[in-house]
Amino acid sequence: MLFSDVLLTVDYDRTLTAADSTIPERNLEAIRYFIANGGAFTVNTGRSVPMSVRELIPQVPVSAPLLLYNGSAAYNPATGELSHCRPIPLDRKALVADLQTRFPELTLEIQGVDAHYIFRRDAGWERYCDHSGCPWKYADPNEIPGPFLKFAMYGQFRENTVASMYRATEAELVPFTRATAYIEKTYGDVVDVFRPCARIIDIHAKGCGKLRAARELQKDMGRSILVCVGDAENDLSMLEGADYAFCPSDGVVADRFPNVRDCGSGAVADVILEKIPAILKNKP
């Protein structure tokens, strides 16, 4: 079957990957088949360039630019170039000072184009970055190079992967609820705030989002059908606005969209091998 009309963009964590952050081989085999038969495939993720270069790109075959920072930029792995950048229009130093003073129990991170940066010692965060192969630094906010595309707030890392961030007690959720409400009230005119999992907050420039990035890429590539797969709150715009959307059966937003199998069993492969052929078969 030819997939030359289709752009497929999928979330990374717990959509393309299993809950333990490994990628089911079934997904990778299906992606290779999809690309070999003309499909345009890429990952549409909150992850950054440095996180993707070290972890995602070596493992995942793609045939289109990566959509990173929750849609704040597109990245071409072949050339190393960023495009469609939408920086956050805030003073980084003032923002860091404000949020660290108000929420000292949370780790504030700016995800740069060369590394991830924080401003207070956090050994768990260091171990997470090292395990993921992501370069990290401590720096003055004004010394961070490149556009200001995304920042995040984390709880304590209990493991070397993101898996533990999906688990939280009621008490642990309190500062995240407070921080989300404060950022939306104080900076909500210029940023969007998402909770990709229980103990992470993602923030990027207002109005960019995964859907906008996917539609821009669809236009660039001349594909008539946009299919998207995701599992969490920060995927909602992409899923709600796609031509066809699917969710792993164990996804946070699985009750809102047609389901495929759980992420650990190869949810993306189901979309490629079963759902897209049915879409194309029934296409007028």
C-alpha contacts under 8 A as a table, 3 or more apart, distances in Angstrom:
res1	aa1	res2	aa2	distance
1	M	37	N	6.77
1	M	277	P	7.53
2	L	37	N	5.13
2	L	38	G	5.94
2	L	39	G	7.42
3	F	6	V	5.54
3	F	34	F	6.80
3	F	35	I	7.99
3	F	37	N	5.86
3	F	38	G	5.03
3	F	39	G	4.50
3	F	40	A	7.86
4	S	37	N	7.29
4	S	38	G	4.51
4	S	39	G	5.10
4	S	40	A	7.29
4	S	223	R	7.37
5	D	39	G	7.21
5	D	223	R	4.96
5	D	224	S	5.38
5	D	225	I	5.93
6	V	39	G	5.71
6	V	40	A	6.24
6	V	223	R	5.60
6	V	224	S	6.42
6	V	225	I	4.83
6	V	226	L	6.05
6	V	227	V	7.12
7	L	39	G	6.48
7	L	40	A	4.72
7	L	41	F	5.96
7	L	218	Q	6.38
7	L	223	R	6.06
7	L	224	S	7.90
7	L	225	I	6.22
7	L	226	L	5.06
7	L	227	V	6.22
8	L	39	G	7.56
8	L	40	A	6.19
8	L	41	F	4.93
8	L	42	T	6.52
8	L	226	L	6.12
8	L	227	V	4.81
8	L	228	C	5.73
8	L	229	V	7.96
9	T	41	F	6.01
9	T	42	T	5.06
9	T	43	V	5.37
9	T	44	N	5.61
9	T	214	A	7.04
9	T	226	L	7.79
9	T	227	V	6.51
9	T	228	C	4.99
9	T	229	V	6.62
10	V	15	T	7.06
10	V	16	L	6.84
10	V	42	T	6.70
10	V	43	V	4.95
10	V	44	N	5.34
10	V	45	T	7.59
10	V	228	C	5.57
10	V	229	V	4.64
10	V	230	G	5.98
10	V	268	V	7.71
11	D	14	R	7.77
11	D	15	T	5.60
11	D	16	L	6.36
11	D	43	V	5.81
11	D	44	N	5.02
11	D	45	T	5.11
11	D	229	V	6.25
11	D	230	G	4.99
11	D	231	D	7.40
11	D	235	D	7.31
12	Y	15	T	5.50
12	Y	16	L	4.86
12	Y	17	T	6.08
12	Y	43	V	6.33
12	Y	44	N	7.01
12	Y	45	T	5.78
13	D	16	L	6.26
13	D	17	T	5.35
13	D	18	A	7.39
13	D	19	A	7.59
13	D	21	S	6.68
14	R	17	T	4.90
14	R	18	A	5.22
14	R	19	A	5.38
14	R	21	S	7.21
14	R	231	D	6.84
14	R	251	G	7.48
14	R	263	C	5.65
14	R	264	G	7.75
15	T	18	A	6.98
15	T	229	V	7.09
15	T	230	G	5.73
15	T	231	D	6.04
15	T	247	C	7.73
15	T	248	P	6.45
15	T	251	G	7.82
15	T	263	C	5.30
15	T	267	A	6.76
15	T	268	V	7.09
16	L	23	I	6.33
16	L	24	P	7.80
16	L	27	N	7.09
16	L	263	C	6.73
16	L	266	G	7.52
16	L	267	A	7.15
16	L	268	V	6.12
17	T	20	D	7.61
17	T	21	S	5.32
17	T	22	T	5.37
17	T	23	I	4.32
17	T	24	P	6.60
17	T	263	C	6.37
17	T	264	G	6.80
18	A	21	S	5.33
18	A	22	T	5.49
18	A	23	I	5.92
18	A	24	P	6.72
18	A	263	C	5.02
18	A	264	G	3.99
18	A	265	S	7.54
18	A	266	G	8.00
19	A	22	T	7.47
19	A	163	A	6.54
19	A	263	C	7.03
19	A	264	G	6.42
20	D	161	T	7.77
20	D	163	A	6.31
21	S	161	T	7.19
21	S	162	V	7.68
21	S	163	A	7.32
23	I	27	N	7.11
23	I	28	L	7.49
23	I	264	G	7.85
24	P	27	N	5.48
24	P	28	L	6.89
24	P	264	G	6.44
24	P	265	S	6.78
24	P	266	G	5.82
25	E	28	L	5.07
25	E	29	E	6.18
25	E	266	G	7.86
26	R	29	E	5.27
26	R	30	A	6.23
26	R	265	S	7.83
26	R	266	G	5.72
26	R	269	A	6.22
27	N	30	A	5.18
27	N	31	I	6.16
27	N	266	G	5.28
27	N	267	A	7.30
27	N	268	V	5.66
27	N	269	A	4.67
28	L	31	I	5.10
28	L	32	R	6.29
28	L	60	V	6.88
28	L	61	P	7.47
28	L	269	A	7.83
29	E	32	R	5.26
29	E	33	Y	6.33
29	E	269	A	7.91
30	A	33	Y	5.03
30	A	34	F	6.10
30	A	268	V	7.85
30	A	269	A	5.23
30	A	272	I	6.43
30	A	273	L	6.95
31	I	34	F	4.95
31	I	35	I	6.16
31	I	41	F	7.44
31	I	61	P	6.97
31	I	62	V	7.98
31	I	269	A	7.24
31	I	272	I	7.40
32	R	35	I	5.25
32	R	36	A	5.99
32	R	61	P	6.70
33	Y	36	A	5.12
33	Y	37	N	6.27
34	F	37	N	5.31
34	F	38	G	6.65
34	F	39	G	5.20
34	F	40	A	7.85
34	F	41	F	7.76
34	F	272	I	6.78
35	I	38	G	5.25
35	I	39	G	4.63
35	I	40	A	6.26
35	I	41	F	6.76
35	I	62	V	7.60
35	I	63	S	6.63
36	A	39	G	7.19
39	G	63	S	7.77
40	A	62	V	7.60
40	A	63	S	5.37
40	A	64	A	6.04
41	F	62	V	5.36
41	F	63	S	5.31
41	F	64	A	5.94
42	T	62	V	5.17
42	T	63	S	6.48
42	T	64	A	5.52
42	T	65	P	6.54
42	T	66	L	5.62
42	T	67	L	7.37
43	V	62	V	7.70
43	V	66	L	5.55
43	V	67	L	6.19
44	N	66	L	6.48
44	N	67	L	4.62
44	N	68	L	6.15
44	N	70	N	7.12
44	N	71	G	7.09
44	N	210	K	6.52
44	N	214	A	7.64
45	T	67	L	6.26
45	T	68	L	5.22
45	T	69	Y	6.43
45	T	70	N	5.43
45	T	71	G	7.28
45	T	210	K	7.60
46	G	68	L	5.62
46	G	69	Y	4.34
46	G	70	N	4.07
46	G	71	G	7.33
46	G	202	D	7.79
47	R	51	M	6.24
47	R	52	S	6.59
47	R	68	L	5.65
47	R	69	Y	5.38
47	R	70	N	7.22
48	S	51	M	5.27
48	S	52	S	6.03
48	S	68	L	5.70
48	S	69	Y	5.39
48	S	111	Q	6.34
48	S	112	G	7.34
48	S	113	V	7.01
49	V	52	S	5.09
49	V	53	V	5.94
49	V	68	L	7.03
49	V	75	Y	7.40
49	V	112	G	7.75
49	V	113	V	5.55
49	V	114	D	7.15
50	P	53	V	5.20
50	P	54	R	6.35
50	P	112	G	7.77
50	P	113	V	6.28
50	P	114	D	5.70
50	P	115	A	5.65
50	P	116	H	7.57
50	P	134	C	5.74
50	P	135	P	6.72
51	M	54	R	5.59
51	M	55	E	6.03
51	M	56	L	7.27
51	M	132	S	7.14
51	M	133	G	7.12
51	M	134	C	5.04
51	M	135	P	7.91
52	S	55	E	5.28
52	S	56	L	4.55
52	S	57	I	5.76
53	V	56	L	6.25
53	V	57	I	5.39
53	V	58	P	7.31
53	V	77	P	7.94
54	R	57	I	6.84
54	R	58	P	7.03
54	R	132	S	7.28
54	R	133	G	5.41
54	R	134	C	6.21
55	E	58	P	6.25
55	E	59	Q	7.03
55	E	132	S	6.38
55	E	133	G	6.60
55	E	134	C	7.88
56	L	59	Q	5.57
56	L	60	V	5.98
57	I	60	V	5.54
57	I	61	P	7.39
57	I	77	P	7.50
62	V	65	P	7.64
62	V	66	L	7.93
64	A	76	N	7.52
65	P	74	A	5.96
65	P	75	Y	5.28
65	P	76	N	4.59
65	P	77	P	6.83
65	P	217	L	7.98
66	L	74	A	5.54
66	L	75	Y	5.06
66	L	76	N	6.40
66	L	77	P	7.50
67	L	70	N	7.27
67	L	71	G	5.55
67	L	72	S	7.67
67	L	73	A	6.12
67	L	74	A	4.59
67	L	75	Y	6.44
67	L	210	K	7.54
67	L	213	A	6.59
67	L	214	A	7.48
68	L	71	G	5.34
68	L	72	S	6.32
68	L	73	A	5.56
68	L	74	A	5.98
68	L	75	Y	7.08
69	Y	72	S	5.15
69	Y	73	A	6.44
69	Y	149	L	6.65
69	Y	150	K	6.08
69	Y	204	H	7.43
70	N	73	A	8.00
70	N	204	H	7.32
70	N	208	C	7.91
70	N	209	G	5.50
70	N	210	K	5.44
70	N	234	N	7.42
71	G	74	A	7.23
71	G	208	C	5.96
71	G	209	G	4.62
71	G	210	K	4.39
71	G	211	L	7.44
71	G	212	R	7.02
71	G	213	A	5.02
71	G	214	A	7.80
72	S	84	H	7.23
72	S	85	C	5.61
72	S	86	R	5.19
72	S	87	P	7.20
72	S	149	L	6.10
72	S	150	K	7.71
72	S	204	H	7.00
72	S	205	A	7.14
72	S	208	C	5.88
72	S	209	G	6.63
72	S	210	K	7.95
72	S	213	A	7.38
73	A	82	L	6.41
73	A	83	S	5.85
73	A	84	H	5.18
73	A	85	C	4.40
73	A	86	R	6.58
73	A	149	L	7.69
73	A	213	A	7.51
74	A	82	L	5.59
74	A	83	S	5.17
74	A	84	H	5.97
74	A	85	C	7.13
74	A	213	A	7.48
75	Y	80	G	6.67
75	Y	81	E	5.78
75	Y	82	L	4.63
75	Y	83	S	6.48
76	N	79	T	5.64
76	N	80	G	5.45
76	N	81	E	5.44
76	N	82	L	6.60
77	P	80	G	5.18
77	P	81	E	7.47
82	L	85	C	6.96
84	H	213	A	7.95
85	C	147	P	7.86
85	C	149	L	7.55
86	R	149	L	6.51
86	R	205	A	6.40
86	R	208	C	7.03
87	P	147	P	5.67
87	P	148	F	4.96
87	P	149	L	4.63
87	P	150	K	7.79
87	P	204	H	7.75
87	P	205	A	6.11
88	I	148	F	5.55
88	I	149	L	5.74
88	I	150	K	7.15
88	I	190	V	7.23
88	I	191	V	6.95
88	I	204	H	6.20
88	I	205	A	4.60
88	I	206	K	7.85
89	P	148	F	7.95
89	P	190	V	6.85
89	P	205	A	7.34
90	L	95	L	7.17
91	D	94	A	5.59
91	D	95	L	6.15
92	R	95	L	5.10
92	R	96	V	6.10
92	R	141	P	5.68
92	R	142	N	6.48
92	R	148	F	7.94
93	K	96	V	5.30
93	K	97	A	6.23
93	K	140	D	7.54
93	K	141	P	5.11
93	K	142	N	6.05
94	A	97	A	5.19
94	A	98	D	6.12
95	L	98	D	5.17
95	L	99	L	6.19
96	V	99	L	5.39
96	V	100	Q	5.89
96	V	108	L	7.38
96	V	141	P	7.33
97	A	100	Q	5.44
97	A	101	T	6.07
98	D	101	T	5.39
98	D	102	R	6.32
99	L	102	R	5.14
99	L	103	F	5.78
99	L	104	P	7.77
99	L	108	L	7.68
100	Q	103	F	5.26
100	Q	104	P	5.13
100	Q	106	L	7.65
100	Q	107	T	7.90
100	Q	108	L	6.97
101	T	104	P	5.85
103	F	106	L	5.77
103	F	175	P	7.16
103	F	179	A	7.02
104	P	107	T	7.44
105	E	155	G	7.54
105	E	175	P	7.69
106	L	153	M	6.10
106	L	154	Y	5.56
106	L	155	G	5.41
106	L	156	Q	7.56
106	L	175	P	7.71
107	T	118	I	7.44
107	T	120	R	7.72
107	T	122	D	7.55
107	T	153	M	5.39
107	T	154	Y	5.03
107	T	155	G	6.43
107	T	156	Q	7.75
108	L	118	I	6.11
108	L	119	F	7.44
108	L	151	F	7.29
108	L	152	A	5.91
108	L	153	M	4.60
108	L	154	Y	6.65
109	E	116	H	6.76
109	E	117	Y	5.51
109	E	118	I	4.75
109	E	119	F	7.69
109	E	151	F	5.56
109	E	152	A	5.22
109	E	153	M	6.20
109	E	154	Y	7.94
110	I	116	H	5.96
110	I	117	Y	5.22
110	I	118	I	6.54
110	I	148	F	7.86
110	I	150	K	6.26
110	I	151	F	4.31
110	I	152	A	6.46
111	Q	115	A	6.59
111	Q	116	H	4.55
111	Q	117	Y	6.33
111	Q	148	F	7.94
111	Q	149	L	7.29
111	Q	150	K	5.76
111	Q	151	F	5.76
111	Q	152	A	7.68
112	G	115	A	5.26
112	G	116	H	5.54
112	G	117	Y	7.15
112	G	144	I	6.98
112	G	145	P	7.02
112	G	146	G	6.64
112	G	147	P	7.41
112	G	148	F	6.93
112	G	149	L	7.30
112	G	150	K	7.69
113	V	145	P	7.49
113	V	146	G	6.14
113	V	147	P	7.62
114	D	135	P	7.43
114	D	145	P	7.73
115	A	134	C	6.84
115	A	135	P	4.88
115	A	136	W	5.10
115	A	137	K	6.85
116	H	134	C	7.37
116	H	135	P	6.42
116	H	136	W	4.69
116	H	137	K	6.36
117	Y	136	W	5.75
117	Y	137	K	5.00
117	Y	138	Y	5.53
117	Y	139	A	6.54
117	Y	144	I	7.84
118	I	121	R	7.83
118	I	137	K	6.74
118	I	138	Y	5.27
118	I	139	A	6.87
119	F	138	Y	5.46
119	F	139	A	6.22
119	F	140	D	7.14
119	F	141	P	7.94
120	R	138	Y	7.41
122	D	125	W	5.41
122	D	126	E	6.41
123	A	126	E	5.01
123	A	127	R	6.27
124	G	127	R	5.15
124	G	128	Y	6.22
124	G	156	Q	6.80
124	G	157	F	5.07
124	G	158	R	7.08
124	G	159	E	7.76
124	G	160	N	7.56
125	W	128	Y	5.03
125	W	129	C	6.23
125	W	156	Q	7.74
125	W	157	F	6.19
126	E	129	C	5.23
126	E	130	D	6.13
126	E	136	W	7.33
127	R	130	D	5.05
127	R	131	H	6.00
127	R	160	N	6.03
128	Y	131	H	5.16
128	Y	132	S	6.18
128	Y	157	F	7.33
128	Y	159	E	7.32
128	Y	160	N	4.39
128	Y	161	T	5.94
128	Y	162	V	7.87
129	C	132	S	5.07
129	C	133	G	6.01
129	C	134	C	4.92
129	C	135	P	6.74
129	C	136	W	6.71
129	C	160	N	7.91
130	D	133	G	5.01
130	D	134	C	6.05
130	D	135	P	7.27
131	H	134	C	7.72
131	H	160	N	6.05
131	H	161	T	7.39
132	S	160	N	7.91
132	S	161	T	7.42
139	A	143	E	6.56
139	A	144	I	7.07
140	D	143	E	5.37
140	D	144	I	7.15
141	P	144	I	5.72
149	L	204	H	6.12
149	L	205	A	7.05
150	K	202	D	7.29
150	K	203	I	5.71
150	K	204	H	4.70
150	K	205	A	7.49
151	F	202	D	6.26
151	F	203	I	5.42
151	F	204	H	6.74
152	A	200	I	6.92
152	A	201	I	5.41
152	A	202	D	4.61
152	A	203	I	5.97
153	M	200	I	5.67
153	M	201	I	5.08
153	M	202	D	6.81
154	Y	157	F	7.96
154	Y	199	R	5.88
154	Y	200	I	4.74
154	Y	201	I	6.68
155	G	165	M	7.30
155	G	199	R	5.37
155	G	200	I	6.71
157	F	160	N	7.06
157	F	162	V	7.87
157	F	164	S	6.97
157	F	165	M	7.18
158	R	164	S	6.06
159	E	162	V	7.29
159	E	163	A	7.29
159	E	164	S	6.07
161	T	164	S	7.11
162	V	165	M	5.52
162	V	166	Y	7.59
163	A	166	Y	5.91
163	A	167	R	7.88
164	S	167	R	5.56
165	M	168	A	7.29
165	M	197	C	6.48
165	M	198	A	6.10
165	M	199	R	4.98
165	M	200	I	6.70
166	Y	197	C	5.13
166	Y	198	A	4.99
166	Y	199	R	6.43
167	R	198	A	6.20
167	R	199	R	7.32
168	A	171	A	7.92
168	A	172	E	5.71
168	A	173	L	6.34
168	A	198	A	6.22
168	A	199	R	6.78
169	T	172	E	5.12
169	T	173	L	6.43
170	E	173	L	5.25
170	E	174	V	6.81
171	A	174	V	5.52
172	E	175	P	6.78
172	E	176	F	7.70
172	E	199	R	7.86
173	L	176	F	5.35
173	L	177	T	6.30
173	L	198	A	7.07
173	L	199	R	7.00
174	V	177	T	5.25
174	V	178	R	6.27
175	P	178	R	4.97
175	P	179	A	5.90
176	F	179	A	5.06
176	F	180	T	5.94
176	F	199	R	6.85
176	F	200	I	7.69
176	F	201	I	7.30
177	T	180	T	5.25
177	T	181	A	6.22
178	R	181	A	5.28
178	R	182	Y	6.15
179	A	182	Y	5.07
179	A	183	I	6.07
180	T	183	I	5.34
180	T	184	E	6.15
180	T	193	V	6.88
180	T	201	I	7.24
181	A	184	E	5.24
181	A	185	K	6.13
182	Y	185	K	5.13
182	Y	186	T	5.90
183	I	186	T	5.19
183	I	187	Y	5.36
183	I	188	G	6.41
183	I	193	V	7.48
184	E	187	Y	5.61
184	E	188	G	4.21
184	E	189	D	7.92
184	E	191	V	7.68
184	E	192	D	7.40
184	E	193	V	6.71
185	K	188	G	5.61
186	T	189	D	7.92
187	Y	190	V	5.91
187	Y	191	V	6.13
188	G	191	V	5.10
188	G	192	D	6.34
188	G	193	V	7.85
188	G	206	K	7.75
189	D	206	K	7.32
190	V	205	A	6.06
190	V	206	K	5.11
191	V	203	I	6.48
191	V	204	H	5.48
191	V	205	A	4.45
191	V	206	K	4.06
191	V	207	G	7.72
192	D	203	I	5.73
192	D	204	H	5.68
192	D	205	A	6.13
192	D	206	K	4.80
192	D	207	G	7.05
193	V	201	I	6.96
193	V	202	D	5.86
193	V	203	I	4.71
193	V	204	H	6.99
194	F	201	I	5.76
194	F	202	D	5.13
194	F	203	I	6.42
194	F	233	E	6.63
194	F	234	N	5.58
195	R	198	A	6.75
195	R	199	R	7.77
195	R	200	I	5.98
195	R	201	I	4.78
195	R	202	D	6.22
195	R	233	E	6.28
195	R	234	N	6.70
196	P	200	I	6.40
196	P	201	I	6.75
196	P	202	D	7.06
196	P	232	A	5.71
196	P	233	E	5.66
196	P	234	N	5.55
197	C	200	I	5.71
197	C	201	I	7.72
197	C	232	A	7.29
197	C	233	E	7.99
204	H	208	C	7.85
205	A	208	C	6.29
206	K	209	G	7.84
208	C	211	L	7.87
208	C	212	R	5.85
208	C	213	A	7.00
209	G	212	R	5.68
209	G	213	A	6.52
209	G	237	S	6.98
209	G	238	M	7.67
210	K	213	A	5.19
210	K	214	A	6.11
210	K	234	N	7.92
210	K	235	D	6.80
210	K	237	S	6.53
210	K	238	M	5.27
211	L	214	A	5.03
211	L	215	R	6.10
211	L	237	S	5.49
211	L	238	M	3.98
211	L	239	L	7.58
211	L	241	G	6.39
211	L	242	A	7.24
212	R	215	R	5.20
212	R	216	E	6.15
212	R	238	M	7.74
213	A	216	E	5.21
213	A	217	L	6.23
214	A	217	L	5.13
214	A	218	Q	6.05
214	A	226	L	7.81
214	A	238	M	7.50
215	R	218	Q	4.89
215	R	219	K	6.20
215	R	226	L	7.67
216	E	219	K	5.17
216	E	220	D	6.20
217	L	220	D	4.93
217	L	221	M	6.11
218	Q	221	M	5.23
218	Q	222	G	5.90
218	Q	223	R	5.39
218	Q	224	S	7.48
218	Q	226	L	6.99
219	K	222	G	5.09
219	K	223	R	6.71
223	R	226	L	7.40
225	I	243	D	6.36
226	L	242	A	5.70
226	L	243	D	5.28
226	L	244	Y	6.62
227	V	242	A	5.97
227	V	243	D	5.99
227	V	244	Y	4.84
227	V	245	A	5.80
228	C	238	M	6.67
228	C	239	L	6.01
228	C	242	A	6.14
228	C	244	Y	6.49
228	C	245	A	4.93
228	C	246	F	6.52
229	V	239	L	6.84
229	V	245	A	5.78
229	V	246	F	4.93
229	V	247	C	5.61
229	V	248	P	7.87
229	V	268	V	7.29
230	G	235	D	5.52
230	G	236	L	7.86
230	G	239	L	6.91
230	G	246	F	6.84
230	G	247	C	5.37
230	G	248	P	7.24
230	G	251	G	7.69
231	D	235	D	6.55
231	D	247	C	5.51
231	D	248	P	6.26
231	D	250	D	7.85
231	D	251	G	4.32
231	D	252	V	5.64
231	D	253	V	5.78
231	D	254	A	6.72
232	A	235	D	5.40
232	A	236	L	6.94
232	A	251	G	6.37
232	A	252	V	5.13
232	A	253	V	5.62
233	E	236	L	5.38
233	E	252	V	7.37
233	E	253	V	6.87
234	N	237	S	7.29
235	D	238	M	5.38
235	D	239	L	6.12
236	L	239	L	5.08
236	L	240	E	5.83
237	S	240	E	5.23
237	S	241	G	5.93
238	M	241	G	5.41
238	M	242	A	5.90
239	L	242	A	5.42
239	L	244	Y	7.66
239	L	245	A	5.13
239	L	246	F	7.29
239	L	257	F	7.95
240	E	245	A	7.27
242	A	245	A	5.92
245	A	257	F	6.74
245	A	258	P	7.05
246	F	257	F	5.79
246	F	258	P	5.12
246	F	259	N	5.60
246	F	260	V	6.75
246	F	271	V	7.48
247	C	251	G	6.32
247	C	253	V	7.35
247	C	254	A	5.51
247	C	257	F	6.08
247	C	258	P	6.26
247	C	259	N	4.91
247	C	260	V	6.18
247	C	267	A	7.78
248	P	251	G	5.21
248	P	254	A	6.50
248	P	259	N	5.58
248	P	260	V	5.14
248	P	261	R	5.56
248	P	262	D	4.78
248	P	263	C	5.50
248	P	267	A	5.56
249	S	254	A	5.66
249	S	259	N	5.21
249	S	260	V	5.75
249	S	261	R	5.41
249	S	262	D	4.76
249	S	263	C	7.47
250	D	254	A	6.50
250	D	261	R	7.96
250	D	262	D	5.26
250	D	263	C	6.92
251	G	254	A	4.87
251	G	262	D	7.65
251	G	263	C	7.88
252	V	255	D	7.94
253	V	256	R	5.75
253	V	257	F	7.38
254	A	257	F	5.82
254	A	258	P	7.47
254	A	259	N	6.46
255	D	258	P	7.99
260	V	267	A	5.56
260	V	270	D	6.20
260	V	271	V	7.10
261	R	265	S	6.32
261	R	266	G	6.70
261	R	267	A	5.00
261	R	270	D	7.04
262	D	265	S	5.53
262	D	266	G	6.82
262	D	267	A	5.72
263	C	266	G	5.57
263	C	267	A	5.06
263	C	268	V	7.82
264	G	267	A	7.40
266	G	269	A	5.30
266	G	270	D	6.62
267	A	270	D	5.24
267	A	271	V	6.71
268	V	271	V	5.16
268	V	272	I	6.39
269	A	272	I	5.08
269	A	273	L	5.86
269	A	274	E	7.99
270	D	273	L	5.30
270	D	274	E	5.41
270	D	275	K	6.65
271	V	274	E	5.57
271	V	275	K	4.63
271	V	276	I	5.95
272	I	275	K	6.18
272	I	276	I	5.49
272	I	277	P	7.30
273	L	276	I	6.77
273	L	277	P	6.64
274	E	277	P	5.74
274	E	278	A	6.42
275	K	278	A	5.24
275	K	279	I	6.29
276	I	279	I	4.90
276	I	280	L	6.17
277	P	280	L	5.15
277	P	281	K	6.00
278	A	281	K	5.03
278	A	282	N	6.24
279	I	282	N	5.36
279	I	283	K	6.06
280	L	283	K	5.01
